[in-house]
Amino acid sequence: MSENEKNDEMLQTKIGGITVNWHANQMKSTYANIGTATASREEFFLLFGSHQNWHGSEREKTEADVDLMQRIVMSPFAAKRMALILAQAVKAYEERFGELKL
């Protein structure tokens, strides 16, 4: 299968009474090991980045440098749907692999 054929694959899921067709032809993947969220009245802002705190220095015990790579802006309604989807995904993960302890 060529790279273009992989990118043209479509996933389909049911959410409520709606069938959602997920098209992956423009999807980009970015690794993030840290994220945060803020909100205004009209929008939620999800910030994703990475930090490499592996040196074990004294500074790294109290401070972390994060390289922000992605900002996702969404409506409050979309943010609430995303929160529900993430909660369901974490529950399914823990049922399969065990509880995640923070």
C-alpha positions, 0 to 999 in steps of 0.5 A: 500500500502506498503512502497516499493510499494509507493517508486516504483511509477513512475510519467510521464511528457512531457518536450518539445517533450520528455516523462520523467519517474520519478522513486521514488524508491531511492528518499530521502526527506530533509527539507531545509528553506534556500539555495544558489547557486554558479557556476564554468565554468563547474558546478553549486552548489546548497547548501541547509540547515536549520537555526533556528532563533527563539530566537530573540537575537541581534546576530540573527538580523545580523548573522545566523548559517546554518546547510548545509545538501545537495549539488547538483552539476549539469551542466549549462544546467541542472541548466538552465532547473531547473531555468525554472522549478522553475519559472513555479512552482512559477508562478503556485503556485502564480496563485493558492494561491496568490503572494509571497512577499519577 
